[in-house]
Each structure stands twice: as structure tokens, then as C-alpha cells.
Amino acid sequence: MAPTYYIRHTHSMWIDDPTWDHLWAAKKIALHYPTLATGETDQDARELNPDLYKASAKKSMRAFHELRKGAYVLAEYPGRRCLVGWVEPQEIALYEGKWDSRGKPPGRVAVLKTLQVSRVQEISASAAIAMLAGRPIQGTICRWHNAGQRIARRVEGKEAEDVVESLDATAAEVLCAEFLRLPTSETNLPQLAHLILPVGRTLRDVDIFGLDVDGSRIAVQVTFHRRENAGWKIERLKKMEASGVKLVFFLTCSASFEEGGIQFYPLQEAYRRFVATPTGRQWFMQQR
């Protein structure tokens, strides 16, 4: 499958409203790096060679060159506007807009590096909430390794397959948190009563951290990997081992088992059983 990229357009691009309007109407994604590593000039830089720019700009320019070879993209724009689409293989084009009032001087020509997006779908605010949940949180543009198939499916107009592999990493973590709310009699796992912290990306060593119905703490990791490829995540989970802390690990395996104080559970089985419930089915329909 072709890669997926995420690009964040913000007001820190220092371009005026007509230039923003053009990018959105024309369905273009853009970078605005006016200064080369050699220093400022009275005109925006037009060079496309990433190595001519400073560190952060260099990284973004390199990602832009990778994206131009053909990829899916999710792009955010100011005003909570969001789109997904496909970037056909193409050359980076320059577009001359205008700086905003912070320009030097205001109204100076802003030279943007742009790519045209095709097969575009504008995303509503409600749909964007779910799509953006697992987006990269640092940088202007980067490859979105954990995007799964959601962006590609949306662009291609395909329904989500009824398998756990159709989920991205963030959705899989939410799935497991919801599955843990089922009674222990149905799962043979601790029953989650409350989350102590948000699921997933805000946590370093675990993906889910909460209290079970008995008031004991639960620490959980979630991965699509098999046991032999998940050693580093297991070691991180073990850091949470302490009196009264229950450790659970969802991963790809054929059956549940216990090892080293950790309860291992098949991610595919958690998905199958949760989606079979009325609540789980409603949840799955929102992942399309």
C-alpha cells in the first residue's frame, strides 16, 4: 500500500487570507520556508533542495519530496478545515502569495512550495475528530506510519474490513480499553471501571492505565506485533509492575496465556468479541 502523510498548515506560515483561500479552493498543500541556512534576504527563497535549509525546514522539505512521489495525505488548515486525498507523482510547484501583516514588509511576496492534491474529500468536524486522534503531534509534515488503512479507505471509497487489522493503532487502543469494560466472567481479564489517564499517546510505558472494579490499578499495552517482536513493549510494561498493579498485554497470538506476571490476550479475539456486542458494533461503524 502507498504511504500516508500528514501535513499541518498553521498561521505560523505567515501568509494572508487570500493566499489561504487559494490553497483551500485549489486543494493544494504547501510549505513556506522563506529563509535558507545562509540567512535572511529581502526575498523569499525559491530553492527546492532540502539541504539548503535549516534543520527543521530541511526535514520538512525532505518529507515533501518523498510525498511528491505519490502518497495519501491528510491535511489540516486553519479554521479547523481538513481534507484527505491522493498526491499523484509530480514536481513541486512554486506559488506566489502574500505575507500577512507580520511580513517584512507586510504584503511581501510569499513563495510557497506546493503540491496538488487530487481525489479530495473535505472532512467534517465530527469525522475529523476520529481521523486526527492518532496524527503525528510534532513537526509540519511527516510520514504517518500508524495511520493504518483509514485514510486510504476514505480516499478510495472503500468500506472498512471487519477485521482488527483495519484499525489504526489509536483505534486499537480504544478498542482494548472498551473491551476491558466487559465483565471478567466474559474475558478472564480485569474489568476496567475508570481510566486514570487518557488512552494512548500521552503515556510512555503503557497504552491504558486505569482502575478495575475492585479498585486495583491496571496497566495495559496494545500492539499488532507477535510476542517475539514485542520485547521492548513488554519491558516497558514490566516497569509498571508493583504490588496491586495488574498487567495486561493485547497482541497477535493464538490464545491467551500468562507469563512473568503479565496476562497476554489475543488482540484479534478482543476485537471479535467486542464487535459482536451491540455497543461494539456501533463503535465499529464509527471507524469507517
Secondary structure, DSSP 8 states (H G I E B T S, - for coil): ---EEEEE--GGG-B-HHHHHHHHHHTEEEE----BTTB--SS------GGGS-HHHHHHHHHHHHHTTSEEEEEEETTTEEEEEEE-S---EEEEEEB-TTSSSTT-EEEEEEEE-EEEEE--HHHHHHHHTTS--SSSEEE-TT-TTHHHHHHHT----SSGGGS-HHHHHHHHHHHTTS-HHHHSS--EEEESS-SSTT-SS-SEEEEETTS-EEEEEEEEEEGGG-HHHHHHHHTT--TTEEEEEEEE-SS-EEETTEEEEEHHHHHHHHHTSHHHHHHHHTT-
